[in-house]
Amino acid sequence: MARDHRPSHRRARLAVATSVAALTLGAATLAEPPAQAAAKPRGHDVSSHQKKVNWAKARKKGSRFVYVKATESTSYKNPYFTQQYNGARRAGIIRGAYHFALPNRSSGRAQASYFVRNGGDWSRDGWTLPPALDIEYNPYSKAKCYGMSKAGMVSWIKSFSAETRRRTGRYPVIYTNARWWRLCTGNSRALAAKHPLWLAHYSRSAGPLPAGWSFYTFWQYDNGGRLPGDQNLFNGSMTQLRRFAKG
């Protein structure tokens, strides 16, 4: 069975940042400190590592959204996915599903199809976040970019995106970090316009963004904290989070 994983980043606690960023979601524009935790919905992401999550407890501790790992490549399904995904919804938490990409195993189209068939679908119910693609360092090999060229990686992501959108009606959120994006896509700007960014950066501030993005939508800032799994913030208000979920 495939293992669940996250990239290695320096671990630090969240602190208040003083810069101001403009956030645009649909027709709404918000300007506020991007790392001010008190003003932003807190969330997290979980996988089989967290097993059966106590969602009522997570909600009490501040969980307002969560991404749940559904699949990896075309051969792995999170055995706890149903409990985690449906349990979050029953507890009043906005939830979405993510896929861990292994681009050297099969095509982007094949992995997107597998993902959507096994939990990665989307509905306009206000409780379902758009599907997400986790694309990062290869956890199974020293080939950080899976042995692919920069152009080949961009093409793979585009293929995954196109199939996800065809099947769900939404472009996927892309989870990545600036360093991997530079190394493995050559700082491609071809994807930023249509894909919300889920930034992985364990630090006191969000830090540099991958090329093409001017703001993040989600920020994963720590791999442990008050909520089960990795800790995240949404870059906006609860009203904007609900609007984002509805599409």
N, C-alpha and C positions, 0 to 999 in steps of 0.2 A: 504493500500500500504506500502511496506517495505521502510524504510528510508535509506538515504545514510549517510555514516559515515566514520570516520577514528579513529585510536587509539590515546590515549592521550600521548603526549610526551612533554618534555620541549621545548618551542619555542625559537629559537635563529637564528640570521642571519648567513649567510655563510661567512666564513673567509678563507684565504689562509692557507693551511697546508704545512708543510715543508717536510714530509716524501715522499718517492718515492716508487711507487708500479709498478709491472710488470703486464701488462694487455695482455691477449692473447685472440684474437677473430679469430677463424679459424687459418690461418697460420701466422697472423700478430702479432707482439709483440711490445708493446709500453711501455716505461718507462717515467713517468712524475708525477708531484705532483697531487695526486688524488682529491684534493679539490680546485684546481685552476680554478675558474669559467671562467676566461677569455679564457682558453684553451679548454674548453669542451662545447659541445652542451647543451644548456638549453632546458628544456622541462617542462611539467606539466601533471597533470591528472585531469579529469573532470567527473562529474556525473550530475544527474538531478538538483543538487544544483545550477549549473552554467547556467542552462536553455539554451537559444539560445546564443551561443558564437559569438562574433565578431572576426572571424578568421583572417581577413585581419589585424586588429589591433593587434591581438596576434602575428602574424608573424612579424609585424613591431617592436614589443617590444622584439623580440628575440626568439620566439618559433620555435624550429626546430623539435620537436617531441612531441607527446601527447598520453597518454593512456586514453581511453574513457570507462566508465563503461557501460557494455552491460546488464548484468543479475545478479541476486542474487537467490541462491537456484534453484528451478524449478518453481517459481511462480511470479517472478518479472522481468520486462524488463524496462530499462531506456526509458521513453517516448521521450526524446530528443536525443536518440542515433543516429538516421539517420542524423539529422542536425549537430550534433557534429562530427561524424565520417567522413561523406562525405564532410562537410564544411572544415574540417582541410585539407583534401586531395586537395580540390580545391584551397586552399590558399598556397599550396606548403609545407605543413607540413607532415612529416612522422607520421603515426598514427597506433595505435593498439587498441585492445579491451581487457577488463579485466572482470573477473567474481568474485563476492564476495561470498566466500564459507560459507555455513551453514551446516557443516558436520553432524549435528544431525537431519537434515530434510530428507535427502535422500542420496543415494550412490554417491560416486565420479563419477562413470560411468554415472549415470543419470544426474548429474549436468553438467558434461562436454558435454554430448550430447545436453542438453538444451542450453548451452552457444554457442556451435558451430552453432546450428540451428538459433540462434538469434543474430548473429553479430560477433561471436568469431572465424570465419574462418580465414585462412591465404592464401596469394598468393605470388608468387615469382616475384612481380612487382617492388620491391625496395622501395615501399611506405607503406608497411604493416609490422608492427612489429609482432613478434610471439605472440600468445595468452598468457594472463597472469592470474594467479590464485592469488587472494588476500585472504590470510589465516592469520587470526589474532584473537584478543580477541573477544569473543561473545558479541555483542552490545545489545542483547536482554535479557541477563540473567547474574547472578553472576557466572555461571559456565563458567569460562574463556576458558576452553578447550572443551566446548560443552558436558560435561559429558562423554567424551571418554577417554580411556586409551591411553598411549603414543604409544603403538604398534598399536592400532586401528586407531589413527590419521595418523601415517605413512602409514598404509595400505590404508586409505581413499585417501590420497594425491597421492599415487602410482596409485590407480584406476582412479582418475581424469586425471592424467598425461597420462596413457596408452591410455585412450579413446580419449583424445585430440590429441595425436600423431597419433593414428590410423585414425582420421578423417581429420587432417590438415597436417600431415607430420612433425610437429614441436613439440618438448617438450615445455611445457609452462614455461614461466618466473614465478618464485615464489616470490611474495611480502610478506615479513614478517620482523620480527625484532628478535634480538638475545635473548631477554628475553622470548618472547612468544615461540620461537623455543625450548629453554631449558625446559620451563615449560610443554609444550604440546607434544613435540616429544622426550623428554629425550636427547636432543642434537644429534639426529640421523644424521649420515653422509651418509645415503643411497641415498640421493637425489641430493647432491651437484654436482656430476660429470656430470650429464646430464641436469641440470636445471640452467639457468642464474638466478642470484640473483637480485631482486629489493629490496634494503634495505630501511627500514623505520627507520630513526633516526634523530630526530630534534635537532641538535647540531651544533657546530662550525666545527666538523670533523665527519667523517663517524662512528667512534667508533668501538666497537667489532662487528664481523660478526657472523652469526649463524654457528654452527659447520659444518665443511666440506668444506665451501667456503673459498677460499684464496683471493678473490676480489669480489667486487660488479660490476654488469653491469649497473644498474641504482641506484641512491640514491635519495630518497625523503627526503629533508632536511628541509622543512618548509611547513606549511599549508596555507600560504598566501604570496603574493609578487607581482612582476610586471606582472605575467601571471595569467590568470583565473585558480582557483583551487589550488591544491598543487604543490609545486615547486620541480623540479627534475633536476638532472644532468646525462648525459651519461658518463660512464667512458672510454672515448676514443675520437677520432676525428670524424669529419663529414664523412670522408671516411669509417671509421670503422662502424659508425652507419648505413650507407647505406649498407655495406657488411652484417652487422648483420641482417638487414631487409630482404635482399635477401636470407639469409640462406646458 
